[in-house]
Amino acid sequence: MDFQLSEEQQLIIQTVRRFIRDEIRPLEADLDPDAYELPEAEYERLVAMTREMGLYQMEVPVEFGGPGVDIVTRTLVAEELSQHRAGLYDAAYGVFGDSPPAQLYACTPAQREKYLDPFLRGERHAFFGLSEPSGGSDPARAIQTRGVRDGDDWVINGGKLWTSHADTSDFGVLYVRTDPTKGRQGITAFIVDTDTPGFQVARLVQVLRAHYTTELTFTDMRVPHENILGEEGGGFALANDQLARNRIPYAAACTGIAVWSNELAVDWAKQRVTFGEPLANRQAIQWMLVDNEIDIRSGRWAALQAADLSQRGEPFRFESSMAKLLCTEGAGRVIDRCMQIFGGLGMSKDLPLERFYREVRIRRIGEGPSEVQRIVMARDILNVRSGS
């Protein structure tokens, strides 16, 4: 096991770290504390910079026109990209590119020409529709949206919940039950245009952060058979593999906000004087900072191990779940301690901590809640199948 980063990795990390420090954080001083967009001129300027760096759309594989940065490096970069006020959910405000739903890489040549390539050129936008009002943690059983074959079309009825950006997207990847007699093998992924008759954004759902999701309804919505993504009945396998892989940089982003929060707390502890001494001299504060570092390093190492296994083509489901669990829960503890160290200032919007505190709480639910990650790991330990 080699913990030494390659020269290329070091260069990428240093470049991204400098970009966040010198370009993104200064802009946030003039933005609303809950902002999730940059002014258009600044956005375009920064996109031009990331393109020049060769890091635009870094997650896109080489065969689809991207730089194809490997998952270990992407995990390292994810930790750096989140280290600003909006970084957990709007890393660098999207100036490094907006990756499509990863399942789209399984598209046919015709689907690529119509959907994927325009997305990568920034001409079209997409959403990912998996969770439903009936639940999201167990899609093999919770998906009730039904698709019935009718000639060359599928007629889809049902709905989705917690779907981000569906109201501003041109199309999306939708998971539908096409065989009610089967569990996982009865789910199919479709590419669905949002202007399809029967597609409706039912309502906007506000959440803890400065963002909203959508609830969707589908009423006799006809989707061509040729819009199936992958194979009929193969939707669950398509989603499950990508979700497990995506949990790794998702987890690392949580470590990133924990790192910056702890740096702020360390600096504050050194300069803040109470009862004649700096906070840094208080054992209670020292222990909080040490516990922060333990949580940060535990999460980082777990995420990198999962990324390394994935990159080498070895099983990584257990490690991916562990990274997601450690990073999301650990980051929450770190931010809570940092707010305590700052006292009243930690509650103010002068610092990013209160936004981190709200947003990191969502991470314990998103991409599979902590309890489900524990179930996944327990099944691996006990060698128990999850059923169908």
C-alpha positions in Angstrom: 0.0 0.0 0.0 1.5 3.3 -1.1 0.2 6.5 0.4 2.5 8.7 -1.8 0.7 10.7 -4.5 2.1 10.7 -8.0 3.5 13.9 -9.4 0.5 14.3 -11.6 -1.9 13.9 -8.7 0.0 16.4 -6.7 -0.1 18.9 -9.5 -3.8 18.5 -10.0 -4.5 18.8 -6.3 -2.3 21.9 -5.9 -4.0 23.5 -9.0 -7.5 22.9 -7.7 -6.6 24.0 -4.2 -5.2 27.2 -5.5 -8.2 27.8 -7.7 -10.6 27.4 -4.8 -8.6 29.6 -2.5 -7.8 32.4 -5.1 -10.8 32.4 -7.3 -13.9 30.9 -5.6 -13.6 32.0 -1.9 -13.0 35.7 -2.7 -16.2 35.8 -4.9 -18.3 34.4 -2.1 -17.5 37.4 0.0 -20.0 39.4 -2.2 -22.6 36.6 -2.6 -25.6 35.7 -0.4 -24.4 33.2 2.2 -26.8 30.6 0.7 -26.0 31.4 -2.9 -25.6 28.5 -5.3 -24.9 30.3 -8.5 -22.2 32.8 -9.7 -22.9 35.9 -11.8 -22.9 34.8 -15.5 -19.7 36.8 -16.4 -17.8 35.2 -13.5 -19.0 31.8 -14.4 -17.9 32.1 -18.0 -14.5 33.5 -17.0 -13.9 30.6 -14.6 -15.1 27.9 -17.0 -12.6 29.3 -19.5 -9.9 28.9 -16.9 -10.8 25.3 -16.1 -10.9 24.4 -19.8 -7.4 25.9 -20.1 -6.2 23.8 -17.2 -7.5 20.6 -18.9 -9.7 19.8 -15.9 -13.1 20.7 -17.4 -15.5 17.7 -17.3 -12.7 15.7 -15.6 -15.1 12.8 -14.8 -16.0 12.3 -18.4 -14.2 9.2 -19.9 -11.7 9.8 -22.7 -13.8 7.8 -25.2 -16.5 10.4 -24.7 -14.2 13.4 -25.1 -13.2 14.1 -21.5 -9.9 14.0 -19.7 -10.8 10.7 -18.1 -9.3 11.4 -14.6 -9.2 8.2 -12.7 -11.4 7.7 -9.6 -8.6 7.9 -7.1 -7.6 11.3 -8.4 -11.3 12.3 -8.6 -11.7 11.4 -5.0 -8.7 13.5 -4.0 -10.0 16.4 -6.1 -13.5 16.1 -4.6 -12.1 16.8 -1.2 -10.5 20.0 -2.5 -13.4 21.2 -4.6 -15.8 21.3 -1.6 -13.7 23.6 0.5 -15.7 26.8 0.1 -19.1 28.0 1.4 -21.2 26.4 -1.4 -18.8 23.5 -1.9 -20.7 20.6 -0.6 -23.5 20.7 -3.2 -22.2 23.3 -5.6 -18.5 22.5 -5.9 -16.8 25.4 -7.5 -20.3 26.5 -8.7 -20.0 24.0 -11.5 -17.2 25.7 -13.4 -15.3 22.4 -13.7 -18.2 21.0 -15.7 -21.5 19.3 -15.0 -21.2 15.5 -15.5 -24.3 13.6 -16.9 -26.0 10.8 -15.0 -23.3 8.2 -15.2 -25.8 5.6 -16.6 -25.9 7.6 -19.8 -22.5 6.1 -20.7 -24.4 2.9 -21.4 -26.2 4.6 -24.3 -26.5 3.4 -27.8 -24.9 5.3 -30.7 -28.2 6.9 -31.5 -28.9 7.9 -27.9 -25.4 9.3 -27.6 -26.0 11.6 -30.6 -29.3 12.8 -29.3 -28.7 13.0 -25.6 -25.2 12.5 -24.3 -23.1 14.5 -26.7 -25.4 17.6 -26.5 -25.2 17.3 -22.7 -21.4 17.2 -22.8 -21.4 20.3 -25.0 -23.6 22.1 -22.5 -26.5 22.3 -24.9 -28.9 20.1 -23.0 -29.5 19.3 -19.3 -30.6 16.2 -17.5 -32.0 14.8 -14.3 -31.8 11.4 -12.5 -35.2 10.0 -11.4 -34.9 7.0 -9.0 -36.6 7.8 -5.6 -40.4 7.7 -5.3 -42.8 8.8 -2.6 -43.0 5.1 -1.6 -39.2 5.2 -0.7 -35.8 5.5 -2.2 -33.5 3.3 -0.1 -34.9 0.0 -1.5 -35.6 0.7 -5.2 -35.8 -3.0 -6.0 -39.1 -3.0 -4.1 -40.1 0.7 -3.7 -40.4 1.6 -7.3 -44.1 1.6 -8.2 -43.9 3.7 -11.4 -45.2 1.2 -14.0 -44.3 0.8 -17.7 -46.5 -1.3 -20.0 -45.4 -2.2 -23.5 -47.7 -1.0 -26.2 -46.3 -1.8 -29.7 -43.2 0.3 -30.2 -43.9 2.4 -27.1 -44.0 2.0 -23.3 -46.9 3.7 -21.5 -45.6 4.9 -18.1 -47.7 5.9 -15.1 -46.5 6.9 -11.6 -44.2 9.5 -10.1 -40.9 10.4 -8.6 -39.8 12.5 -5.6 -36.6 14.3 -4.5 -35.6 14.8 -8.2 -33.2 17.7 -8.6 -33.3 19.9 -11.7 -36.2 18.1 -13.4 -38.0 21.5 -13.9 -35.0 22.9 -15.8 -33.8 19.8 -17.6 -34.4 18.7 -21.2 -34.5 15.0 -20.5 -33.8 12.6 -17.7 -32.9 9.0 -16.8 -36.0 7.4 -15.3 -36.3 4.0 -13.5 -39.6 2.2 -14.1 -41.0 -1.2 -13.1 -41.7 -3.0 -16.4 -42.3 -6.5 -14.9 -44.3 -6.6 -11.7 -43.6 -10.3 -11.2 -39.9 -9.6 -10.6 -37.9 -7.6 -8.2 -34.6 -6.1 -9.3 -34.9 -7.8 -12.7 -38.2 -6.1 -13.3 -36.8 -2.5 -13.4 -35.8 -0.8 -16.6 -34.1 2.6 -17.2 -35.6 4.9 -19.8 -34.3 8.2 -21.3 -37.3 10.5 -21.1 -37.7 14.0 -22.7 -39.3 16.4 -20.3 -41.6 17.8 -23.0 -43.2 14.4 -23.5 -47.0 14.5 -23.1 -48.0 13.2 -19.7 -44.7 14.4 -18.0 -45.5 16.9 -15.3 -43.5 18.6 -12.5 -46.1 18.3 -9.8 -44.5 20.6 -7.2 -41.2 22.0 -6.0 -40.0 20.6 -2.7 -37.9 22.8 -0.5 -35.2 21.2 1.7 -32.8 22.2 4.4 -30.3 23.8 2.1 -30.8 26.7 -0.3 -32.2 24.4 -3.0 -35.4 22.7 -4.0 -36.1 19.3 -5.5 -39.2 18.3 -7.5 -42.0 15.8 -7.4 -42.9 14.4 -10.8 -46.0 12.7 -12.1 -46.4 10.6 -15.3 -49.8 10.1 -16.7 -50.1 7.7 -19.7 -46.7 9.0 -20.8 -45.6 7.2 -24.0 -41.9 6.6 -24.4 -40.4 4.8 -27.4 -38.9 1.4 -26.9 -35.7 2.7 -28.4 -35.3 5.0 -25.4 -34.5 2.1 -23.1 -31.1 2.7 -21.6 -29.1 -0.5 -21.4 -31.3 -3.7 -21.4 -34.9 -4.2 -20.5 -34.9 -5.4 -16.9 -31.4 -4.2 -16.4 -32.1 -0.9 -14.8 -31.3 -1.9 -11.2 -27.9 -3.3 -12.1 -27.1 -0.2 -14.1 -28.0 2.1 -11.3 -26.5 0.0 -8.5 -23.1 -0.2 -10.0 -22.9 3.6 -10.7 -24.4 4.6 -7.3 -21.8 2.5 -5.5 -19.0 4.2 -7.4 -20.4 7.7 -7.1 -20.6 7.3 -3.3 -16.8 7.6 -3.1 -16.3 11.2 -4.3 -19.6 12.0 -2.7 -18.1 10.9 0.6 -14.8 12.7 0.0 -16.6 16.0 -0.5 -17.9 15.7 3.0 -14.3 15.3 4.2 -13.4 18.5 2.3 -15.8 20.7 4.2 -14.6 19.1 7.5 -11.0 19.9 6.6 -11.7 23.6 6.0 -13.9 23.9 9.0 -11.2 22.4 11.2 -8.6 24.8 9.7 -10.9 27.7 10.6 -11.3 26.4 14.1 -7.6 25.8 14.6 -6.8 29.4 13.6 -9.6 30.7 15.8 -8.4 28.7 18.8 -5.0 30.3 18.5 -6.2 33.9 18.4 -9.3 33.8 20.6 -8.5 34.7 24.2 -10.8 33.8 27.1 -10.1 34.3 30.8 -6.6 35.4 30.0 -5.5 32.5 27.7 -6.0 31.4 24.1 -8.6 28.8 23.5 -5.8 26.6 22.1 -4.4 26.2 25.7 -7.7 24.6 26.9 -7.6 20.9 27.0 -11.3 20.6 26.1 -10.5 22.5 22.9 -7.4 20.5 22.1 -9.3 17.3 22.4 -12.1 18.6 20.1 -9.5 19.4 17.5 -7.8 16.0 17.8 -11.2 14.3 17.5 -11.8 16.4 14.4 -8.5 15.2 12.9 -9.4 11.6 13.7 -12.7 11.8 11.9 -11.1 13.6 8.9 -8.4 11.0 8.4 -10.6 8.0 9.0 -13.0 9.3 6.3 -10.2 10.2 3.9 -8.5 6.8 4.1 -11.8 4.9 3.8 -12.7 6.8 0.7 -9.3 6.3 -0.9 -9.4 2.6 -0.2 -12.7 2.3 -1.9 -11.5 4.3 -4.8 -8.4 2.2 -5.1 -10.3 -1.0 -5.2 -12.8 0.4 -7.8 -9.9 1.5 -10.0 -8.3 -1.9 -9.8 -11.5 -3.6 -10.8 -11.9 -5.4 -7.4 -15.1 -5.6 -5.3 -15.6 -2.3 -3.5 -19.2 -2.3 -2.4 -18.4 -2.8 1.3 -15.7 -0.1 1.2 -17.9 2.3 -0.7 -20.6 2.0 1.9 -18.1 2.4 4.8 -16.6 5.5 3.2 -20.0 7.0 2.7 -20.9 6.3 6.4 -17.6 7.5 7.9 -17.3 10.6 5.8 -20.9 11.9 6.2 -21.3 11.1 9.9 -17.7 12.2 10.7 -18.0 15.5 8.9 -21.2 16.2 10.8 -19.3 15.7 14.1 -16.4 17.9 13.0 -18.6 20.8 12.0 -20.6 20.5 15.2 -17.4 20.7 17.3 -16.1 23.7 15.2 -19.3 25.6 15.8 -18.9 24.9 19.5 -15.3 26.2 19.4 -16.4 29.4 17.7 -19.3 29.9 20.1 -21.8 32.5 19.0 -19.8 33.4 15.9 -20.2 29.8 14.8 -23.9 30.3 14.5 -23.7 33.3 12.3 -23.7 33.5 8.5 -20.4 35.4 8.7 -18.8 31.9 8.7 -19.7 28.9 6.4 -20.2 26.6 9.4 -24.0 27.0 9.8 -24.5 26.3 6.1 -22.2 23.2 6.3 -24.1 22.1 9.4 -27.5 22.1 7.5 -26.2 20.6 4.3 -24.1 17.8 5.7 -27.1 16.6 7.6 -28.7 15.8 4.2 -25.7 13.6 3.3 -26.6 11.1 5.9 -29.7 10.4 3.9 -28.7 11.1 0.3 -27.1 8.3 -1.8 -28.5 5.8 0.7 -28.9 6.6 4.4 -26.4 5.5 7.1 -28.7 2.6 8.2 -28.8 1.2 4.7 -25.0 1.4 4.4 -24.8 -0.6 7.6 -27.2 -3.2 6.2 -25.1 -3.5 3.0 -21.9 -4.0 5.0 -23.6 -6.5 7.4 -24.7 -8.6 4.4 -21.2 -8.8 3.1 -19.8 -9.7 6.5 -22.5 -12.4 7.0 -22.5 -13.4 3.3 -26.3 -13.0 3.1 -28.0 -12.2 -0.1 -30.3 -9.2 -0.1 -33.1 -11.0 -2.0 -34.8 -9.9 -5.1 
